[in-house]
Amino acid sequence: MARLIIPALLTLAFANGQALTTEYVADKAFRIEIESRFNIETVDFSMERDGEPVEGGFGGGPTIDETRSFAIVDTVKAVEDGKPTHVRRKFETIEGSAFSVMGDRENESNSECPLTGTVIDVIADGDDVVTEMVEGSEPEDEKCMEGHAPALALDGLLPAGDVEAGDSWEIDGEAIQHALGFDLEHAYFPPPAREEAEEGGGRRGRGRGGRGGGGGGAARYFQAGEWEAEGTLLEGTKEHEGVECHVIEITAEASGELPERERTEGGGGRGGRSLGLPSARPENSFEIELEATLYFSVADKRPMRFEAEAELTAESVREMQRRDSQMVMSSAQEGTLKYTVDVTSAETEESDE
């Protein structure tokens, strides 16, 4: 009988509206596991000289397959007004790899995160956040310690007030970026020092695509986009891995122009040839459409699972002038992003006390 009464009571309370807010308790720990895969390829490329098509050309652009994996444990140390004000964050693993093909050239690289294996304290101080290293070495790049927040990244996708089934709410673009981790690109995968890039000839190390807008990775698109997003609470509940959850559907779209990449000495670019032609700033427009599902545990009062898929289309046009000749290079890219987050309860380690 009890099994019949409990869902009925939950349904009655839910019909009157309720808050979907993460419940934080001191000394409670969360384990966050993230898997991400981004693929982009050039689907069209053309070149014209003085209005006439040029066959062959210099190649259309790379195909990039980028994967990332995270395992992070947050232990809540202090809570105020229902929000965490002090979290001890352990970065167990943060790994990234990429495989790219351009013409007949292939390149595979692994990305190193300076925070892997470290433990930091993330402390809210009014409107500011202070981070302190607890275990491990301070990263050489001080920016790696910036931008962290004590709350779960998925909290920004939740409604601010009480909602009923069928209700929708706007989601801020920064919350989308935070949920996908792109606002912490500078911390997880910082660009290499200049001398490291020079020694590697721009082909090795951590300075691959997507670091600080310098490559073809997902971050440069998602960071540059102007976002519009909406969340909707679905009817009823749904089980995920045996846990009853409220289900939120999220739709989002973004568009924008990519910032121009920083030029390095010698020009010419990686894996290509320098045309030796003065050029205007290229037009690099793109659009992103994203659909996601967020499972919110009824019993644990927190996000449990986040599944997102995004489709990207991009176009680039560059005009170049040399003496009396004008050249125009155009290309189109298509990409996909698949991103999942699992949040589970974790045991509090004695060393965290």
C-alpha positions as CSV (number, residue, x, y, z in Angstrom):
1,M,0.0,0.0,0.0
2,A,2.8,2.4,0.8
3,R,4.2,2.1,-2.7
4,L,0.9,3.4,-4.1
5,I,0.5,6.2,-1.6
6,I,4.0,7.8,-2.0
7,P,3.7,8.4,-5.8
8,A,0.2,9.8,-5.3
9,L,1.4,12.3,-2.6
10,L,4.3,13.3,-4.9
11,T,1.9,13.9,-7.8
12,L,-0.4,16.0,-5.6
13,A,2.4,18.2,-4.3
14,F,3.8,18.5,-7.8
15,A,0.5,19.6,-9.2
16,N,0.7,22.7,-7.0
17,G,4.1,23.6,-8.2
18,Q,7.4,23.1,-6.4
19,A,11.0,24.2,-6.5
20,L,13.6,22.1,-8.4
21,T,16.6,23.2,-6.4
22,T,19.7,21.3,-5.5
23,E,19.8,20.5,-1.8
24,Y,23.2,21.0,-0.3
25,V,24.3,19.6,3.0
26,A,27.6,20.1,4.8
27,D,29.9,17.1,4.5
28,K,28.0,15.6,1.6
29,A,30.0,14.7,-1.5
30,F,29.2,14.5,-5.2
31,R,31.1,12.7,-7.9
32,I,30.8,14.3,-11.3
33,E,31.7,12.3,-14.4
34,I,31.7,14.0,-17.8
35,E,32.2,12.6,-21.3
36,S,32.4,14.9,-24.4
37,R,33.0,14.3,-28.1
38,F,33.1,17.0,-30.8
39,N,33.5,16.4,-34.5
40,I,33.8,19.0,-37.2
41,E,34.6,18.6,-40.9
42,T,34.7,20.8,-44.0
43,V,31.9,19.9,-46.3
44,D,32.5,22.5,-49.0
45,F,35.4,24.5,-50.2
46,S,35.9,26.8,-53.2
47,M,38.4,29.4,-54.5
48,E,38.0,32.1,-57.1
49,R,40.5,34.4,-58.7
50,D,39.1,37.5,-60.3
51,G,35.7,35.9,-60.3
52,E,36.8,32.7,-62.0
53,P,36.9,29.3,-60.1
54,V,40.4,27.9,-59.3
55,E,40.7,24.2,-59.3
56,G,42.8,22.4,-56.7
57,G,43.6,25.4,-54.5
58,F,45.2,25.0,-51.1
59,G,42.8,22.6,-49.4
60,G,39.6,23.2,-47.6
61,G,40.3,22.8,-43.9
62,P,40.8,20.0,-41.3
63,T,38.5,17.3,-40.0
64,I,38.8,17.3,-36.2
65,D,37.6,14.7,-33.7
66,E,38.0,15.9,-30.1
67,T,37.2,13.8,-27.0
68,R,37.3,14.7,-23.4
69,S,36.8,12.9,-20.1
70,F,36.4,14.3,-16.5
71,A,36.1,12.8,-13.1
72,I,35.7,15.3,-10.2
73,V,34.6,14.9,-6.6
74,D,33.1,17.8,-4.7
75,T,32.8,17.7,-1.0
76,V,30.5,20.4,0.5
77,K,32.2,22.0,3.5
78,A,29.8,24.9,4.3
79,V,26.2,25.9,3.3
80,E,24.5,29.3,3.7
81,D,20.9,30.0,2.8
82,G,20.7,26.7,0.9
83,K,23.8,27.4,-1.3
84,P,27.3,26.0,-0.9
85,T,29.8,28.6,0.2
86,H,32.8,26.3,0.6
87,V,33.5,23.2,-1.6
88,R,36.6,21.1,-1.6
89,R,37.1,19.9,-5.2
90,K,39.3,17.0,-6.2
91,F,40.2,16.7,-9.8
92,E,40.8,12.9,-10.3
93,T,41.2,12.9,-14.0
94,I,40.9,15.5,-16.8
95,E,41.9,14.1,-20.2
96,G,41.6,15.3,-23.7
97,S,42.6,14.0,-27.1
98,A,42.2,15.0,-30.7
99,F,42.6,13.5,-34.1
100,S,42.7,15.7,-37.1
101,V,43.1,15.2,-40.9
102,M,44.0,17.9,-43.4
103,G,44.6,16.7,-46.9
104,D,46.9,13.7,-46.6
105,R,48.2,14.8,-43.2
106,E,47.1,13.2,-40.0
107,N,47.8,14.5,-36.5
108,E,47.0,13.0,-33.1
109,S,47.5,14.8,-29.8
110,N,46.7,14.5,-26.2
111,S,45.9,17.4,-23.9
112,E,47.3,17.7,-20.4
113,C,45.4,19.5,-17.6
114,P,47.5,21.1,-14.9
115,L,44.8,20.5,-12.4
116,T,44.7,16.7,-12.7
117,G,45.5,15.1,-9.4
118,T,45.1,18.3,-7.4
119,V,42.6,19.3,-4.7
120,I,41.4,22.9,-4.4
121,D,39.1,24.8,-2.0
122,V,36.4,26.9,-3.8
123,I,35.1,29.5,-1.3
124,A,32.3,32.0,-1.9
125,D,33.2,35.4,-0.4
126,G,30.2,37.6,-1.1
127,D,30.0,38.0,-4.8
128,D,33.6,36.9,-5.3
129,V,35.0,33.4,-5.3
130,V,38.4,32.5,-3.8
131,T,40.3,29.4,-4.8
132,E,43.1,27.9,-2.8
133,M,45.3,24.9,-3.5
134,V,45.0,22.2,-0.9
135,E,46.9,19.3,-2.5
136,G,49.2,19.3,-5.5
137,S,51.3,22.0,-7.2
138,E,50.1,25.4,-8.2
139,P,49.6,25.6,-12.0
140,E,52.2,27.8,-13.8
141,D,49.3,29.6,-15.4
142,E,47.4,31.5,-12.7
143,K,44.3,31.6,-14.8
144,C,43.8,27.9,-14.1
145,M,42.6,28.8,-10.6
146,E,40.1,31.4,-11.9
147,G,36.4,30.9,-12.8
148,H,35.6,28.0,-10.5
149,A,32.2,28.1,-8.6
150,P,31.2,26.1,-5.6
151,A,27.8,25.0,-6.9
152,L,27.2,22.2,-9.4
153,A,27.5,23.4,-13.0
154,L,24.0,22.0,-13.8
155,D,22.3,24.2,-11.3
156,G,22.1,27.1,-13.7
157,L,19.7,25.1,-15.9
158,L,17.1,24.8,-13.1
159,P,14.2,27.1,-12.7
160,A,14.6,30.0,-10.3
161,G,11.1,29.5,-8.6
162,D,8.3,27.0,-8.3
163,V,7.2,25.3,-11.5
164,E,4.4,23.0,-12.6
165,A,4.5,20.4,-15.3
166,G,4.5,22.1,-18.7
167,D,6.1,25.3,-17.4
168,S,9.0,26.8,-19.3
169,W,11.7,29.3,-18.3
170,E,14.5,31.1,-19.9
171,I,18.1,29.9,-19.4
172,D,21.0,32.4,-19.5
173,G,23.7,31.8,-22.1
174,E,26.4,31.8,-19.5
175,A,24.5,28.9,-17.7
176,I,24.7,26.9,-21.0
177,Q,28.4,27.5,-21.3
178,H,29.0,26.6,-17.6
179,A,26.9,23.4,-17.9
180,L,29.0,22.4,-20.9
181,G,32.3,23.4,-19.2
182,F,33.4,25.8,-21.9
183,D,33.7,28.7,-19.5
184,L,36.5,26.8,-17.8
185,E,38.4,26.0,-21.0
186,H,41.2,28.3,-19.8
187,A,41.5,26.3,-16.6
188,Y,41.2,22.8,-17.9
189,F,43.2,23.1,-21.2
190,P,45.3,26.3,-21.1
191,P,47.3,27.3,-24.1
192,P,51.0,26.4,-24.0
193,A,53.7,29.0,-23.2
194,R,55.0,30.7,-26.3
195,E,58.4,29.0,-26.1
196,E,56.7,25.6,-25.9
197,A,54.6,26.3,-29.0
198,E,57.7,27.4,-30.9
199,E,59.7,24.3,-29.9
200,G,56.7,22.1,-31.1
201,G,56.4,24.1,-34.3
202,G,52.7,24.7,-33.5
203,R,52.0,21.0,-33.9
204,R,52.4,19.5,-30.4
205,G,51.7,20.2,-26.8
206,R,48.5,21.7,-25.4
207,G,48.2,24.4,-28.0
208,R,45.8,22.5,-30.2
209,G,42.5,23.6,-31.5
210,G,40.0,25.3,-29.1
211,R,42.5,26.8,-26.7
212,G,41.9,30.5,-26.3
213,G,40.3,30.7,-29.7
214,G,43.4,29.5,-31.4
215,G,42.1,26.3,-33.1
216,G,39.1,24.4,-34.4
217,G,37.8,22.9,-31.2
218,A,34.3,23.2,-29.8
219,A,35.1,25.9,-27.2
220,R,35.8,28.7,-29.6
221,Y,32.3,28.4,-31.2
222,F,30.3,27.9,-27.9
223,Q,32.2,30.8,-26.3
224,A,31.6,33.2,-29.1
225,G,27.9,32.5,-29.6
226,E,25.0,34.7,-28.5
227,W,22.6,32.2,-26.8
228,E,18.9,31.9,-26.4
229,A,17.8,28.9,-24.3
230,E,14.7,27.6,-22.6
231,G,13.9,24.8,-20.2
232,T,10.6,23.0,-19.9
233,L,9.4,20.6,-17.2
234,L,7.8,17.5,-18.6
235,E,4.7,15.8,-17.2
236,G,5.2,13.1,-14.5
237,T,8.4,11.5,-13.6
238,K,10.8,9.0,-15.3
239,E,13.2,6.4,-13.9
240,H,16.9,6.7,-14.6
241,E,18.9,3.8,-13.4
242,G,16.2,2.9,-11.0
243,V,15.9,6.4,-9.6
244,E,12.7,8.4,-10.0
245,C,13.4,11.8,-11.6
246,H,11.7,14.9,-12.8
247,V,12.6,15.5,-16.5
248,I,13.6,18.8,-18.0
249,E,13.9,19.3,-21.7
250,I,16.2,22.1,-22.8
251,T,16.4,23.7,-26.3
252,A,19.0,26.3,-27.2
253,E,20.4,28.0,-30.2
254,A,23.3,30.4,-30.8
255,S,24.9,32.3,-33.6
256,G,27.8,34.6,-34.0
257,E,31.1,35.4,-35.6
258,L,34.4,33.8,-34.6
259,P,37.1,36.1,-33.4
260,E,40.1,36.2,-35.7
261,R,42.9,33.9,-34.6
262,E,46.1,35.4,-33.3
263,R,48.8,35.5,-35.9
264,T,52.2,33.9,-35.1
265,E,55.5,34.9,-36.4
266,G,56.3,33.5,-39.8
267,G,52.6,33.2,-40.8
268,G,51.7,30.4,-43.1
269,G,49.7,28.5,-40.6
270,R,50.1,24.9,-39.5
271,G,50.2,22.2,-42.1
272,G,49.6,24.7,-44.9
273,R,51.4,27.3,-47.1
274,S,51.6,31.0,-46.8
275,L,50.0,32.7,-49.7
276,G,51.9,36.0,-49.1
277,L,48.7,37.9,-49.7
278,P,47.3,40.8,-47.7
279,S,43.8,40.0,-46.7
280,A,40.8,41.5,-45.0
281,R,39.4,40.1,-41.8
282,P,37.6,36.8,-42.8
283,E,33.9,36.4,-42.2
284,N,33.5,33.4,-39.9
285,S,29.8,33.0,-39.1
286,F,28.2,30.0,-37.4
287,E,25.0,28.7,-35.9
288,I,24.4,26.1,-33.2
289,E,21.3,24.2,-32.3
290,L,21.3,22.2,-29.0
291,E,18.8,19.8,-27.4
292,A,19.3,18.4,-24.0
293,T,17.6,16.4,-21.2
294,L,18.2,16.9,-17.5
295,Y,17.2,14.3,-15.0
296,F,16.6,15.7,-11.5
297,S,16.4,13.1,-8.7
298,V,13.2,13.4,-6.7
299,A,14.6,11.8,-3.5
300,D,18.1,13.3,-3.6
301,K,16.9,16.7,-4.8
302,R,19.8,17.3,-7.3
303,P,20.6,16.8,-10.9
304,M,21.5,13.2,-11.7
305,R,22.0,13.0,-15.5
306,F,22.5,15.5,-18.3
307,E,22.5,14.5,-21.9
308,A,23.1,17.1,-24.6
309,E,23.5,17.0,-28.4
310,A,24.3,20.0,-30.6
311,E,24.7,20.5,-34.3
312,L,26.9,23.2,-35.7
313,T,27.1,24.8,-39.1
314,A,29.8,27.4,-40.0
315,E,30.8,29.4,-43.1
316,S,34.0,31.2,-43.8
317,V,34.8,33.7,-46.5
318,R,38.2,35.3,-46.9
319,E,39.1,37.9,-49.6
320,M,42.8,38.5,-50.5
321,Q,44.4,41.1,-52.9
322,R,47.7,40.7,-54.6
323,R,48.7,43.4,-57.1
324,D,45.8,43.4,-59.6
325,S,44.5,40.0,-58.7
326,Q,41.7,39.3,-56.2
327,M,41.1,35.9,-54.6
328,V,38.1,34.7,-52.6
329,M,38.2,31.5,-50.5
330,S,35.0,30.1,-49.2
331,S,34.3,27.1,-47.0
332,A,31.5,25.4,-45.1
333,Q,31.8,23.2,-42.0
334,E,29.4,21.0,-40.1
335,G,30.0,19.6,-36.6
336,T,28.3,17.7,-33.8
337,L,28.8,17.8,-30.0
338,K,27.7,15.0,-27.7
339,Y,28.0,15.7,-24.0
340,T,26.9,13.8,-20.9
341,V,27.2,14.4,-17.2
342,D,26.5,11.9,-14.4
343,V,26.3,13.1,-10.8
344,T,26.3,10.5,-8.0
345,S,26.8,10.5,-4.3
346,A,30.4,9.9,-3.1
347,E,31.9,9.0,0.2
348,T,33.6,11.9,2.1
349,E,37.3,11.1,2.5
350,E,39.0,11.5,5.9
351,S,41.7,13.5,4.3
352,D,39.1,16.1,3.3
353,E,38.4,16.9,6.9
